[in-house]
């Protein structure tokens, strides 16, 4: 017959209670670290690309950031260099500038000037062309392009599609 002492039993009981408490605490902590359902839902924005007019800049919102959407005219597309064409998102046979509308220099919001078809940053005079590429310093790089996926005539922001991955692999966006 084995010797069961009261001290050994109490030690094992306290250890079991502590283990159950630790597991319950870790489960509760994990739940607080998970994003809320509303945050997950705000991660994706679907844009119907058929509603945009050529040459008119529209500002959408994604994750609290302004998204510049500019449907390129045929004249705009003709003036682009090969490097600038890589920044254009093609939905069907139409080209769009789709960018996070925040200056990559200090984070201000540049203004679109429709007469000259460019963006002017009010803080330090940085300029971007109608493809989102830098044409006048100090911005260190062109506008960042948000993750996107093309779904027919719709663009889903927040989801990485093959077109976005290609841009990211080619160093066009971060």
C-alpha positions in Angstrom: 0.0 0.0 0.0 1.3 3.4 -1.0 1.6 6.2 1.5 -0.7 9.1 0.6 -0.1 12.1 2.8 -2.3 15.0 3.4 0.5 17.4 2.4 1.0 15.6 -0.9 -2.7 15.7 -1.7 -3.0 19.4 -0.9 0.1 20.1 -3.1 -1.4 18.3 -6.1 -4.8 20.0 -5.6 -3.3 23.5 -5.4 -1.2 22.7 -8.5 -4.2 21.6 -10.5 -6.2 24.7 -9.5 -3.2 26.9 -10.4 -3.0 25.1 -13.8 -6.7 25.6 -14.6 -6.4 29.3 -13.5 -3.4 29.8 -15.7 -5.1 28.3 -18.8 -8.2 30.4 -18.1 -6.1 33.6 -17.8 -4.2 32.9 -21.0 -7.5 32.2 -22.9 -8.9 35.6 -21.7 -5.7 37.4 -22.6 -5.7 35.9 -26.1 -9.3 37.1 -26.6 -8.4 40.7 -25.7 -5.5 40.6 -28.2 -7.7 39.5 -31.1 -9.1 42.3 -33.2 -12.7 43.2 -32.8 -15.2 42.0 -35.5 -15.8 45.6 -36.4 -12.1 46.1 -37.0 -11.9 43.0 -39.2 -14.9 44.2 -41.2 -13.3 47.7 -41.7 -10.2 46.1 -43.3 -11.9 45.6 -46.7 -13.5 48.2 -48.9 -15.0 47.3 -52.3 -15.0 50.0 -55.0 -17.1 49.8 -58.1 -14.7 51.1 -60.8 -17.4 51.7 -63.3 -18.7 54.8 -61.5 -15.6 56.9 -61.9 -15.3 59.6 -64.6 -12.2 60.1 -66.7 -9.8 62.8 -65.5 -11.8 63.4 -62.2 -10.1 62.6 -59.0 -12.2 61.0 -56.2 -11.2 60.3 -52.6 -12.4 57.2 -50.9 -11.7 56.0 -47.4 -10.0 52.8 -46.3 -8.9 52.1 -42.8 -9.2 55.8 -42.0 -6.8 56.8 -44.8 -7.7 58.7 -47.9 -7.5 56.7 -51.1 -7.0 58.7 -54.3 -8.8 57.2 -57.3 -8.1 58.8 -60.7 -9.5 57.3 -63.8 -6.8 58.0 -66.5 -7.9 59.6 -69.8 -6.4 58.2 -73.0 -4.2 61.3 -73.2 -2.9 60.7 -69.7 -2.1 57.1 -70.5 -0.2 58.1 -73.7 2.1 60.5 -71.7 3.2 57.8 -69.2 6.7 56.3 -69.3 7.1 52.5 -68.9 8.0 53.1 -65.2 4.9 55.2 -64.6 2.7 52.6 -66.4 3.7 50.0 -63.8 2.0 52.1 -61.1 -1.3 52.2 -63.0 -4.0 49.7 -62.0 -5.7 48.2 -65.0 -9.3 47.2 -64.5 -10.5 45.7 -67.8 -9.1 48.1 -70.4 -9.3 51.2 -68.2 -6.3 52.6 -66.2 -6.6 53.9 -62.7 -4.4 55.7 -60.2 -5.1 53.9 -56.9 -3.0 55.3 -54.1 -3.0 56.0 -50.4 -3.3 59.8 -50.5 -0.7 60.6 -47.9 2.7 62.2 -48.8 5.5 59.8 -48.3 7.7 62.7 -46.9 5.9 64.0 -43.8 2.4 62.5 -44.1 0.3 65.4 -45.2 -2.4 65.1 -47.9 -1.5 66.5 -51.3 -4.0 68.4 -53.4 -4.8 67.3 -57.0 -4.5 70.0 -59.5 -6.7 69.1 -62.5 -5.3 71.8 -64.8 -1.7 70.4 -64.6 -2.8 66.8 -63.8 -0.5 66.5 -60.8 -0.5 66.5 -57.0 1.1 69.3 -54.9 2.1 68.7 -51.3 1.4 71.9 -49.3 4.0 71.4 -46.6 7.3 71.3 -48.6 6.2 71.7 -52.2 6.7 68.1 -53.2 4.9 67.1 -56.4 3.6 63.8 -57.8 2.4 63.2 -61.4 -0.9 61.6 -62.4 0.6 58.1 -61.9 1.5 58.9 -58.3 5.3 59.0 -59.0 7.5 61.8 -57.6 8.3 64.6 -60.0 9.7 67.1 -57.5 11.5 66.4 -54.2 11.4 66.1 -51.1 9.1 63.0 -51.1 11.4 60.0 -51.0 9.1 57.8 -53.2 5.8 57.8 -55.0 2.5 57.4 -53.3 2.1 54.0 -51.6 -0.4 51.7 -53.2 -2.8 49.9 -50.9 -3.2 46.1 -51.1 -5.9 45.4 -53.7 -7.5 42.6 -55.6 -9.4 43.0 -58.9 -12.7 41.3 -59.1 -14.3 42.0 -62.5 -15.2 45.7 -62.5 -14.7 45.9 -58.7 -11.6 46.6 -56.7 -11.3 45.2 -53.2 -9.0 47.2 -51.0 -7.3 45.4 -48.2 -6.9 42.1 -50.0 -3.7 41.2 -51.9 -4.4 40.0 -55.4 -1.8 38.9 -58.1 -1.6 42.4 -59.6 -0.7 43.9 -56.2 1.8 41.2 -55.4 3.5 41.8 -58.8 3.8 45.6 -58.0 5.1 44.8 -54.5 7.7 42.3 -55.9 8.8 44.8 -58.5 9.4 47.5 -55.8 6.6 49.8 -56.9 5.0 49.9 -53.5 5.9 48.9 -50.0 
